[in-house]
Amino acid sequence: MKHPLILPFLFSLVACTAAPPRNSDNLCATFQEKDDWYADAKQSYEKWGVPIPVQMAIMHQESHFVADAEPPRIWLLGIIPWFKPTSAYGYAQALDGTWDLYLADAGGWTSDRDDFADAADFIGWYSNQSHAKLGIAKGDAKNLYLAYHDRGREGY
């Protein structure tokens, strides 16, 4: 074999891609399948006080637990690939600017939007900010989500 490192390299690439859970509508099944996700969500809960079901509801709504989720590209005249409507990316569908604020305030330089633990921490951080700035209860999934996605904190 000429290139003995190719096969291990390919396996490492496959290991880096995380498939979404088979039954993303059932949180218990999701945590059974992705056994480290519960610990990651719990760590975010302990740090930010945002209940695990709230974090998971936001993540489910945003990406359905797809690690590299992003909005579809706009097609100009139906044939020319154009820009994406937003910079949303990853499990939490965090925008570039908001992710940068998170990195500066609470994340680390190794944080990635396509890493579940980092996305859970981001959602906890953002929801905690919404609680502090807007007075939304940390268990109020509906209004935290409205401040997260539909309107943003400035438009809430």
PyMOL commands that place a pseudoatom at each C-alpha (Angstrom):
pseudoatom trace, name=CA, resn=MET, resi=1, chain=A, elem=C, hetatm=0, pos=[0.000, 0.000, 0.000]
pseudoatom trace, name=CA, resn=LYS, resi=2, chain=A, elem=C, hetatm=0, pos=[1.517, 3.314, -1.076]
pseudoatom trace, name=CA, resn=HIS, resi=3, chain=A, elem=C, hetatm=0, pos=[-0.286, 5.595, 1.386]
pseudoatom trace, name=CA, resn=PRO, resi=4, chain=A, elem=C, hetatm=0, pos=[-0.777, 3.816, 4.718]
pseudoatom trace, name=CA, resn=LEU, resi=5, chain=A, elem=C, hetatm=0, pos=[-2.158, 6.956, 6.390]
pseudoatom trace, name=CA, resn=ILE, resi=6, chain=A, elem=C, hetatm=0, pos=[-5.071, 7.493, 3.993]
pseudoatom trace, name=CA, resn=LEU, resi=7, chain=A, elem=C, hetatm=0, pos=[-7.432, 4.972, 5.600]
pseudoatom trace, name=CA, resn=PRO, resi=8, chain=A, elem=C, hetatm=0, pos=[-6.965, 6.269, 9.183]
pseudoatom trace, name=CA, resn=PHE, resi=9, chain=A, elem=C, hetatm=0, pos=[-7.354, 9.817, 7.872]
pseudoatom trace, name=CA, resn=LEU, resi=10, chain=A, elem=C, hetatm=0, pos=[-10.651, 8.955, 6.166]
pseudoatom trace, name=CA, resn=PHE, resi=11, chain=A, elem=C, hetatm=0, pos=[-11.930, 7.257, 9.319]
pseudoatom trace, name=CA, resn=SER, resi=12, chain=A, elem=C, hetatm=0, pos=[-11.028, 10.321, 11.359]
pseudoatom trace, name=CA, resn=LEU, resi=13, chain=A, elem=C, hetatm=0, pos=[-13.003, 12.516, 8.963]
pseudoatom trace, name=CA, resn=VAL, resi=14, chain=A, elem=C, hetatm=0, pos=[-16.058, 10.295, 9.296]
pseudoatom trace, name=CA, resn=ALA, resi=15, chain=A, elem=C, hetatm=0, pos=[-15.720, 10.389, 13.076]
pseudoatom trace, name=CA, resn=CYS, resi=16, chain=A, elem=C, hetatm=0, pos=[-15.794, 14.203, 13.016]
pseudoatom trace, name=CA, resn=THR, resi=17, chain=A, elem=C, hetatm=0, pos=[-19.196, 14.352, 11.377]
pseudoatom trace, name=CA, resn=ALA, resi=18, chain=A, elem=C, hetatm=0, pos=[-22.030, 13.902, 13.814]
pseudoatom trace, name=CA, resn=ALA, resi=19, chain=A, elem=C, hetatm=0, pos=[-25.254, 12.549, 12.433]
pseudoatom trace, name=CA, resn=PRO, resi=20, chain=A, elem=C, hetatm=0, pos=[-28.398, 13.975, 14.002]
pseudoatom trace, name=CA, resn=PRO, resi=21, chain=A, elem=C, hetatm=0, pos=[-30.256, 11.668, 16.383]
pseudoatom trace, name=CA, resn=ARG, resi=22, chain=A, elem=C, hetatm=0, pos=[-32.636, 9.200, 14.738]
pseudoatom trace, name=CA, resn=ASN, resi=23, chain=A, elem=C, hetatm=0, pos=[-35.610, 10.361, 16.829]
pseudoatom trace, name=CA, resn=SER, resi=24, chain=A, elem=C, hetatm=0, pos=[-35.007, 14.052, 17.453]
pseudoatom trace, name=CA, resn=ASP, resi=25, chain=A, elem=C, hetatm=0, pos=[-38.609, 14.577, 18.568]
pseudoatom trace, name=CA, resn=ASN, resi=26, chain=A, elem=C, hetatm=0, pos=[-38.038, 12.407, 21.662]
pseudoatom trace, name=CA, resn=LEU, resi=27, chain=A, elem=C, hetatm=0, pos=[-35.568, 13.980, 24.079]
pseudoatom trace, name=CA, resn=CYS, resi=28, chain=A, elem=C, hetatm=0, pos=[-35.120, 10.795, 26.113]
pseudoatom trace, name=CA, resn=ALA, resi=29, chain=A, elem=C, hetatm=0, pos=[-34.311, 8.813, 22.961]
pseudoatom trace, name=CA, resn=THR, resi=30, chain=A, elem=C, hetatm=0, pos=[-31.956, 11.573, 21.838]
pseudoatom trace, name=CA, resn=PHE, resi=31, chain=A, elem=C, hetatm=0, pos=[-30.044, 11.481, 25.127]
pseudoatom trace, name=CA, resn=GLN, resi=32, chain=A, elem=C, hetatm=0, pos=[-29.887, 7.668, 25.004]
pseudoatom trace, name=CA, resn=GLU, resi=33, chain=A, elem=C, hetatm=0, pos=[-28.440, 7.763, 21.495]
pseudoatom trace, name=CA, resn=LYS, resi=34, chain=A, elem=C, hetatm=0, pos=[-26.092, 10.710, 22.085]
pseudoatom trace, name=CA, resn=ASP, resi=35, chain=A, elem=C, hetatm=0, pos=[-24.981, 9.810, 25.592]
pseudoatom trace, name=CA, resn=ASP, resi=36, chain=A, elem=C, hetatm=0, pos=[-22.563, 12.714, 26.077]
pseudoatom trace, name=CA, resn=TRP, resi=37, chain=A, elem=C, hetatm=0, pos=[-25.138, 15.323, 25.060]
pseudoatom trace, name=CA, resn=TYR, resi=38, chain=A, elem=C, hetatm=0, pos=[-26.939, 15.158, 28.397]
pseudoatom trace, name=CA, resn=ALA, resi=39, chain=A, elem=C, hetatm=0, pos=[-23.724, 15.911, 30.274]
pseudoatom trace, name=CA, resn=ASP, resi=40, chain=A, elem=C, hetatm=0, pos=[-23.034, 18.830, 27.913]
pseudoatom trace, name=CA, resn=ALA, resi=41, chain=A, elem=C, hetatm=0, pos=[-26.547, 20.267, 28.353]
pseudoatom trace, name=CA, resn=LYS, resi=42, chain=A, elem=C, hetatm=0, pos=[-26.343, 19.767, 32.119]
pseudoatom trace, name=CA, resn=GLN, resi=43, chain=A, elem=C, hetatm=0, pos=[-23.032, 21.613, 32.239]
pseudoatom trace, name=CA, resn=SER, resi=44, chain=A, elem=C, hetatm=0, pos=[-24.643, 24.528, 30.391]
pseudoatom trace, name=CA, resn=TYR, resi=45, chain=A, elem=C, hetatm=0, pos=[-27.589, 24.408, 32.820]
pseudoatom trace, name=CA, resn=GLU, resi=46, chain=A, elem=C, hetatm=0, pos=[-25.269, 24.498, 35.822]
pseudoatom trace, name=CA, resn=LYS, resi=47, chain=A, elem=C, hetatm=0, pos=[-23.339, 27.422, 34.338]
pseudoatom trace, name=CA, resn=TRP, resi=48, chain=A, elem=C, hetatm=0, pos=[-26.241, 29.561, 33.053]
pseudoatom trace, name=CA, resn=GLY, resi=49, chain=A, elem=C, hetatm=0, pos=[-29.350, 28.259, 34.849]
pseudoatom trace, name=CA, resn=VAL, resi=50, chain=A, elem=C, hetatm=0, pos=[-31.312, 27.646, 31.650]
pseudoatom trace, name=CA, resn=PRO, resi=51, chain=A, elem=C, hetatm=0, pos=[-33.187, 24.341, 31.986]
pseudoatom trace, name=CA, resn=ILE, resi=52, chain=A, elem=C, hetatm=0, pos=[-32.085, 21.497, 29.741]
pseudoatom trace, name=CA, resn=PRO, resi=53, chain=A, elem=C, hetatm=0, pos=[-35.516, 21.143, 28.053]
pseudoatom trace, name=CA, resn=VAL, resi=54, chain=A, elem=C, hetatm=0, pos=[-35.412, 24.845, 27.112]
pseudoatom trace, name=CA, resn=GLN, resi=55, chain=A, elem=C, hetatm=0, pos=[-31.920, 24.537, 25.622]
pseudoatom trace, name=CA, resn=MET, resi=56, chain=A, elem=C, hetatm=0, pos=[-32.888, 21.442, 23.683]
pseudoatom trace, name=CA, resn=ALA, resi=57, chain=A, elem=C, hetatm=0, pos=[-36.172, 22.943, 22.458]
pseudoatom trace, name=CA, resn=ILE, resi=58, chain=A, elem=C, hetatm=0, pos=[-34.321, 25.933, 21.030]
pseudoatom trace, name=CA, resn=MET, resi=59, chain=A, elem=C, hetatm=0, pos=[-31.686, 23.733, 19.414]
pseudoatom trace, name=CA, resn=HIS, resi=60, chain=A, elem=C, hetatm=0, pos=[-34.328, 21.386, 18.004]
pseudoatom trace, name=CA, resn=GLN, resi=61, chain=A, elem=C, hetatm=0, pos=[-36.254, 24.289, 16.514]
pseudoatom trace, name=CA, resn=GLU, resi=62, chain=A, elem=C, hetatm=0, pos=[-33.155, 25.922, 15.066]
pseudoatom trace, name=CA, resn=SER, resi=63, chain=A, elem=C, hetatm=0, pos=[-31.319, 22.959, 13.522]
pseudoatom trace, name=CA, resn=HIS, resi=64, chain=A, elem=C, hetatm=0, pos=[-33.095, 19.703, 14.402]
pseudoatom trace, name=CA, resn=PHE, resi=65, chain=A, elem=C, hetatm=0, pos=[-29.700, 18.766, 15.867]
pseudoatom trace, name=CA, resn=VAL, resi=66, chain=A, elem=C, hetatm=0, pos=[-27.829, 18.989, 12.568]
pseudoatom trace, name=CA, resn=ALA, resi=67, chain=A, elem=C, hetatm=0, pos=[-24.257, 19.987, 13.409]
pseudoatom trace, name=CA, resn=ASP, resi=68, chain=A, elem=C, hetatm=0, pos=[-23.534, 21.915, 10.210]
pseudoatom trace, name=CA, resn=ALA, resi=69, chain=A, elem=C, hetatm=0, pos=[-27.008, 23.296, 9.558]
pseudoatom trace, name=CA, resn=GLU, resi=70, chain=A, elem=C, hetatm=0, pos=[-27.134, 26.525, 7.595]
pseudoatom trace, name=CA, resn=PRO, resi=71, chain=A, elem=C, hetatm=0, pos=[-29.766, 28.384, 5.598]
pseudoatom trace, name=CA, resn=PRO, resi=72, chain=A, elem=C, hetatm=0, pos=[-30.113, 27.469, 1.951]
pseudoatom trace, name=CA, resn=ARG, resi=73, chain=A, elem=C, hetatm=0, pos=[-28.337, 29.592, -0.609]
pseudoatom trace, name=CA, resn=ILE, resi=74, chain=A, elem=C, hetatm=0, pos=[-30.405, 32.024, -2.671]
pseudoatom trace, name=CA, resn=TRP, resi=75, chain=A, elem=C, hetatm=0, pos=[-30.363, 31.362, -6.415]
pseudoatom trace, name=CA, resn=LEU, resi=76, chain=A, elem=C, hetatm=0, pos=[-30.340, 34.373, -8.716]
pseudoatom trace, name=CA, resn=LEU, resi=77, chain=A, elem=C, hetatm=0, pos=[-32.569, 33.825, -11.746]
pseudoatom trace, name=CA, resn=GLY, resi=78, chain=A, elem=C, hetatm=0, pos=[-32.962, 30.260, -10.523]
pseudoatom trace, name=CA, resn=ILE, resi=79, chain=A, elem=C, hetatm=0, pos=[-29.550, 29.194, -11.860]
pseudoatom trace, name=CA, resn=ILE, resi=80, chain=A, elem=C, hetatm=0, pos=[-26.803, 31.342, -10.321]
pseudoatom trace, name=CA, resn=PRO, resi=81, chain=A, elem=C, hetatm=0, pos=[-25.804, 30.491, -6.732]
pseudoatom trace, name=CA, resn=TRP, resi=82, chain=A, elem=C, hetatm=0, pos=[-25.968, 33.691, -4.705]
pseudoatom trace, name=CA, resn=PHE, resi=83, chain=A, elem=C, hetatm=0, pos=[-25.494, 34.653, -1.096]
pseudoatom trace, name=CA, resn=LYS, resi=84, chain=A, elem=C, hetatm=0, pos=[-27.006, 32.952, 1.916]
pseudoatom trace, name=CA, resn=PRO, resi=85, chain=A, elem=C, hetatm=0, pos=[-29.721, 35.023, 3.600]
pseudoatom trace, name=CA, resn=THR, resi=86, chain=A, elem=C, hetatm=0, pos=[-27.905, 34.938, 6.967]
pseudoatom trace, name=CA, resn=SER, resi=87, chain=A, elem=C, hetatm=0, pos=[-24.669, 33.734, 8.501]
pseudoatom trace, name=CA, resn=ALA, resi=88, chain=A, elem=C, hetatm=0, pos=[-26.538, 31.316, 10.799]
pseudoatom trace, name=CA, resn=TYR, resi=89, chain=A, elem=C, hetatm=0, pos=[-24.626, 28.094, 11.267]
pseudoatom trace, name=CA, resn=GLY, resi=90, chain=A, elem=C, hetatm=0, pos=[-24.440, 25.009, 13.432]
pseudoatom trace, name=CA, resn=TYR, resi=91, chain=A, elem=C, hetatm=0, pos=[-26.600, 23.383, 16.067]
pseudoatom trace, name=CA, resn=ALA, resi=92, chain=A, elem=C, hetatm=0, pos=[-27.671, 26.727, 17.528]
pseudoatom trace, name=CA, resn=GLN, resi=93, chain=A, elem=C, hetatm=0, pos=[-27.897, 28.574, 14.188]
pseudoatom trace, name=CA, resn=ALA, resi=94, chain=A, elem=C, hetatm=0, pos=[-25.801, 31.329, 15.746]
pseudoatom trace, name=CA, resn=LEU, resi=95, chain=A, elem=C, hetatm=0, pos=[-25.089, 34.329, 13.541]
pseudoatom trace, name=CA, resn=ASP, resi=96, chain=A, elem=C, hetatm=0, pos=[-21.469, 35.369, 13.000]
pseudoatom trace, name=CA, resn=GLY, resi=97, chain=A, elem=C, hetatm=0, pos=[-21.787, 38.598, 14.989]
pseudoatom trace, name=CA, resn=THR, resi=98, chain=A, elem=C, hetatm=0, pos=[-23.616, 37.013, 17.912]
pseudoatom trace, name=CA, resn=TRP, resi=99, chain=A, elem=C, hetatm=0, pos=[-21.163, 34.123, 17.982]
pseudoatom trace, name=CA, resn=ASP, resi=100, chain=A, elem=C, hetatm=0, pos=[-18.299, 36.630, 18.095]
pseudoatom trace, name=CA, resn=LEU, resi=101, chain=A, elem=C, hetatm=0, pos=[-19.938, 38.337, 21.099]
pseudoatom trace, name=CA, resn=TYR, resi=102, chain=A, elem=C, hetatm=0, pos=[-20.245, 34.953, 22.796]
pseudoatom trace, name=CA, resn=LEU, resi=103, chain=A, elem=C, hetatm=0, pos=[-16.598, 34.117, 22.100]
pseudoatom trace, name=CA, resn=ALA, resi=104, chain=A, elem=C, hetatm=0, pos=[-15.462, 37.429, 23.562]
pseudoatom trace, name=CA, resn=ASP, resi=105, chain=A, elem=C, hetatm=0, pos=[-17.704, 37.124, 26.624]
pseudoatom trace, name=CA, resn=ALA, resi=106, chain=A, elem=C, hetatm=0, pos=[-17.928, 33.451, 27.529]
pseudoatom trace, name=CA, resn=GLY, resi=107, chain=A, elem=C, hetatm=0, pos=[-16.610, 31.099, 24.873]
pseudoatom trace, name=CA, resn=GLY, resi=108, chain=A, elem=C, hetatm=0, pos=[-13.067, 30.159, 24.128]
pseudoatom trace, name=CA, resn=TRP, resi=109, chain=A, elem=C, hetatm=0, pos=[-10.981, 30.297, 20.993]
pseudoatom trace, name=CA, resn=THR, resi=110, chain=A, elem=C, hetatm=0, pos=[-11.613, 26.578, 20.492]
pseudoatom trace, name=CA, resn=SER, resi=111, chain=A, elem=C, hetatm=0, pos=[-15.412, 26.957, 20.574]
pseudoatom trace, name=CA, resn=ASP, resi=112, chain=A, elem=C, hetatm=0, pos=[-17.224, 25.878, 17.412]
pseudoatom trace, name=CA, resn=ARG, resi=113, chain=A, elem=C, hetatm=0, pos=[-20.820, 26.284, 16.334]
pseudoatom trace, name=CA, resn=ASP, resi=114, chain=A, elem=C, hetatm=0, pos=[-20.880, 22.711, 15.045]
pseudoatom trace, name=CA, resn=ASP, resi=115, chain=A, elem=C, hetatm=0, pos=[-19.843, 21.285, 18.435]
pseudoatom trace, name=CA, resn=PHE, resi=116, chain=A, elem=C, hetatm=0, pos=[-22.833, 20.264, 20.558]
pseudoatom trace, name=CA, resn=ALA, resi=117, chain=A, elem=C, hetatm=0, pos=[-21.315, 21.279, 23.909]
pseudoatom trace, name=CA, resn=ASP, resi=118, chain=A, elem=C, hetatm=0, pos=[-20.372, 24.715, 22.582]
pseudoatom trace, name=CA, resn=ALA, resi=119, chain=A, elem=C, hetatm=0, pos=[-23.815, 25.195, 21.027]
pseudoatom trace, name=CA, resn=ALA, resi=120, chain=A, elem=C, hetatm=0, pos=[-25.532, 24.256, 24.293]
pseudoatom trace, name=CA, resn=ASP, resi=121, chain=A, elem=C, hetatm=0, pos=[-23.283, 26.688, 26.155]
pseudoatom trace, name=CA, resn=PHE, resi=122, chain=A, elem=C, hetatm=0, pos=[-24.070, 29.396, 23.596]
pseudoatom trace, name=CA, resn=ILE, resi=123, chain=A, elem=C, hetatm=0, pos=[-27.818, 28.878, 23.995]
pseudoatom trace, name=CA, resn=GLY, resi=124, chain=A, elem=C, hetatm=0, pos=[-27.443, 28.992, 27.777]
pseudoatom trace, name=CA, resn=TRP, resi=125, chain=A, elem=C, hetatm=0, pos=[-25.355, 32.168, 27.538]
pseudoatom trace, name=CA, resn=TYR, resi=126, chain=A, elem=C, hetatm=0, pos=[-27.748, 33.881, 25.130]
pseudoatom trace, name=CA, resn=SER, resi=127, chain=A, elem=C, hetatm=0, pos=[-30.818, 32.911, 27.164]
pseudoatom trace, name=CA, resn=ASN, resi=128, chain=A, elem=C, hetatm=0, pos=[-29.134, 34.087, 30.357]
pseudoatom trace, name=CA, resn=GLN, resi=129, chain=A, elem=C, hetatm=0, pos=[-28.436, 37.421, 28.647]
pseudoatom trace, name=CA, resn=SER, resi=130, chain=A, elem=C, hetatm=0, pos=[-32.104, 37.635, 27.615]
pseudoatom trace, name=CA, resn=HIS, resi=131, chain=A, elem=C, hetatm=0, pos=[-33.103, 36.929, 31.210]
pseudoatom trace, name=CA, resn=ALA, resi=132, chain=A, elem=C, hetatm=0, pos=[-30.791, 39.653, 32.531]
pseudoatom trace, name=CA, resn=LYS, resi=133, chain=A, elem=C, hetatm=0, pos=[-31.634, 42.287, 29.912]
pseudoatom trace, name=CA, resn=LEU, resi=134, chain=A, elem=C, hetatm=0, pos=[-35.308, 41.571, 29.244]
pseudoatom trace, name=CA, resn=GLY, resi=135, chain=A, elem=C, hetatm=0, pos=[-36.483, 39.879, 32.423]
pseudoatom trace, name=CA, resn=ILE, resi=136, chain=A, elem=C, hetatm=0, pos=[-37.599, 36.696, 30.649]
pseudoatom trace, name=CA, resn=ALA, resi=137, chain=A, elem=C, hetatm=0, pos=[-37.735, 33.749, 33.044]
pseudoatom trace, name=CA, resn=LYS, resi=138, chain=A, elem=C, hetatm=0, pos=[-35.093, 31.136, 32.288]
pseudoatom trace, name=CA, resn=GLY, resi=139, chain=A, elem=C, hetatm=0, pos=[-37.799, 28.465, 32.086]
pseudoatom trace, name=CA, resn=ASP, resi=140, chain=A, elem=C, hetatm=0, pos=[-39.964, 30.434, 29.630]
pseudoatom trace, name=CA, resn=ALA, resi=141, chain=A, elem=C, hetatm=0, pos=[-39.092, 28.576, 26.438]
pseudoatom trace, name=CA, resn=LYS, resi=142, chain=A, elem=C, hetatm=0, pos=[-41.567, 30.480, 24.263]
pseudoatom trace, name=CA, resn=ASN, resi=143, chain=A, elem=C, hetatm=0, pos=[-40.358, 33.987, 25.065]
pseudoatom trace, name=CA, resn=LEU, resi=144, chain=A, elem=C, hetatm=0, pos=[-36.689, 33.013, 25.257]
pseudoatom trace, name=CA, resn=TYR, resi=145, chain=A, elem=C, hetatm=0, pos=[-37.076, 31.578, 21.769]
pseudoatom trace, name=CA, resn=LEU, resi=146, chain=A, elem=C, hetatm=0, pos=[-38.815, 34.721, 20.521]
pseudoatom trace, name=CA, resn=ALA, resi=147, chain=A, elem=C, hetatm=0, pos=[-35.920, 36.786, 21.859]
pseudoatom trace, name=CA, resn=TYR, resi=148, chain=A, elem=C, hetatm=0, pos=[-33.482, 34.245, 20.396]
pseudoatom trace, name=CA, resn=HIS, resi=149, chain=A, elem=C, hetatm=0, pos=[-34.811, 33.895, 16.900]
pseudoatom trace, name=CA, resn=ASP, resi=150, chain=A, elem=C, hetatm=0, pos=[-37.885, 35.767, 15.811]
pseudoatom trace, name=CA, resn=ARG, resi=151, chain=A, elem=C, hetatm=0, pos=[-37.114, 39.198, 17.081]
pseudoatom trace, name=CA, resn=GLY, resi=152, chain=A, elem=C, hetatm=0, pos=[-33.708, 39.195, 18.725]
pseudoatom trace, name=CA, resn=ARG, resi=153, chain=A, elem=C, hetatm=0, pos=[-33.227, 40.949, 22.035]
pseudoatom trace, name=CA, resn=GLU, resi=154, chain=A, elem=C, hetatm=0, pos=[-33.362, 44.382, 20.443]
pseudoatom trace, name=CA, resn=GLY, resi=155, chain=A, elem=C, hetatm=0, pos=[-36.706, 43.716, 18.792]
pseudoatom trace, name=CA, resn=TYR, resi=156, chain=A, elem=C, hetatm=0, pos=[-38.270, 41.763, 21.616]
for i in range(1, 156): cmd.bond("trace and resi %d" % i, "trace and resi %d" % (i + 1))
show_as sticks, trace
zoom trace
